[in-house]
Amino acid sequence: MPRLLGRNIAKSEKANSYPPAAILIRALCALVLWSAPVRAQDLAGRWTGRMEPKNLSAEIELDLERTGASWNGVMTYRAGPDGGPLPVEQLRIEGNTVFLRTRLEGAEVSLQLALEDELLLGSVQVTENGRMFAEGPAGLARASDPKAQEQLTRWLDAQGTPIDAIRRSAVIERAAELMLANYQLLASAERAAADVRERAKRGEYDSIDSAARLAESLSRDLSDATTDRHVRVKFGAERVSDPLAAVDETKEQLAQLRRDAQAESCGLGAPRVLDGNVGYLEMKRFFRAEFAGDALAAAMQRLAGTDALIVDLRECHGGDSVMVVLAASWFFDGRPRHWNDLLRRCDGTTTQFWTAAWLPGARYVDKPVYVLTAQRTFSAPESFAYELQQTRRATIVGETTGGGAHSGAWFPIDDRFAIFVPLSRYVSATSGGDWEGVGVKPDIACEAAEALRRAHREALAKLGRE
């Protein structure tokens, strides 16, 4: 995803910002469904189904295994173009009830399900910083039972927001029109629009009665047709504003953005000094510079006395392109350096980005820098890693990143549906290219879980302190 949650940007974000990937958590499910008592051992096996909170419809799979008194679970998901394993942080099975807590792109996802008529039915909640982000029905059926799968679909349809044929057709057509008008490559937009229109003509969407499921299906098809994982359709609680309209942000909107940044410590972990005087800073999100710039400056000043620095992007969930360049400015001297251009097809504009000529504190130059990456590192943090690698200013350690170079914005389809359309093509001032579809390949490849240890070891060797 994964990039899924992080793509729901605030309405006030500018059109050329990266979607934050937004979203995240800390609560438990409120709904418990009861049925006749069964033995917990009956729940062992492979279950498949869906979770359908408002704007996060996803296919899910859960493998349950019991060893003595203990339960183990392996969970995966697929939502639009994204998918993969989810960490099972808590699994509790009591009689016929399953409670599971996992994490998706930094968001806490909690499911509580109970066995009813051979189905595991219940609810899912997604929260961010103690604030509810989304909630809705969730259900699973045994993978080996096609009749149970059909029964599950009927149950989910009854729980979610229904959509009729007229609105379904209107959403599909408007999504195609917005791609044609705004997507950064016209040929790709034409291919995507033709694909979903042909699917609609063949009746592939006719059986979809859920608004959330239509959004997820369109996300997958449009993304596949463009090979662009930024493309996303969502079904939300309210209409999004037109990102190309010249509307000033209100004081209330700015205050909310500032509160959001402060609630997440401005996207920064606490700076630390590791053994051997190696600094460590985790960047979790690139909030806009006016909200997070001072916090970054304070962190860099605390680390100024270290002899090498590790910047951790393994859990970074998108953000603002201006903040990316500001953060990178700390690792270059004061001469402005051309970072990249964003070329926008819909209005023919080019936006240039340059490193800062002045910063409030000593820069971190002439010292080794290591950047940690994971496959889930996506969008804005990829720009940070890519350019530091291209300029040979940092060593990238970890996994190849997700491969999303196109920035964009949410466009309203109707009062509840919206589509994220990549507006701009990224052109590196150093390489002339980007990392779209291929990701940033590490200089030192290893599993994400091992990246910090490996980078620390490399830094100590570079400093002669092994």
C-alpha angles and dihedrals in degrees: 000000000000076000098006102117096031091064096071098094126186116268091245096058113118120250095249096052123105115252107255101223091237138201149065156159172187120215143097132239118274101201123079120180118202132208139163112307116268134177113270088227088069089069094064116113141053119322127184131187144106144281115213115186112160101283103006109073109167141163110240135192127195127189112197123195129177123208111181107306094341130089127209125193135191115196132190134173142195122201120168107311094342131084146134143116123332122208113247100219095171131013123177126171119187115175106305096345126096123196117187133173123194139158129240118189091333094315121118112234118193125189128187116186136172130198112254124163091343092308129107102227132175142092144299129215128196118194137179123205090339091311121118111245102172141344136179147122126322131184144170135198130189109276091225095056114077093180090055089050090055091048090051092053091053091050093049091048090054092051102046135065107285123225125201127217095259094054092041091056092045092052092049093049095045091049089054092048093051091050091051093048100043116014110117096237114048095200091054091046091052091050092049094046092049091048097054092041090053091047089051091049090052090051097245092141097041095095094053108104097163122085092211092050092050090053091050093047093048090048091056096045097045092045093049092049093052096032084227116131092195092071108101139163119203138183109216143172097263144009118284119225124250105268093206095053115105097241122148117227114252124235088249092054093048091048090052092050089051092049090049091053093047092048088059095042088254089296094294133116120218110282113245138188114225127200113298093031093284114154124223129198126172116208110199100171137358102234117187115288095243089060102035107022095093092048091052091049090052091050093049091049090053089053097042093101096055121103098221134013136216116201112197117211097159093111098029112134109197130275146160122341094217090055090051091058092043090053091049091049090076090070097055134061121261097273107107110249122204104241107179147315128238113211115200120199100193094066102011094242129147121206118198125206124203133180117256120272092207133035130178098248145011115318122236099240134147091024129105116266126193124192120202118213139182134191088258091057100111143168117344097023088051089062089054093050095040097053095042087053095046092050090046089236096125141026114233114220126186134026134349107270128240099268107237114143102152118095121204148138145252116268123196115246093180136324093304109015123076137173129213107222121190103230104179139053115221118229117185114222088215104043102017088228141071142222099255112150095355104059130214108302114218123241087218110034120208139129114291091242090059097043098094094049091046094047092047090052091049091049093051090049091050090051092045093243103118 
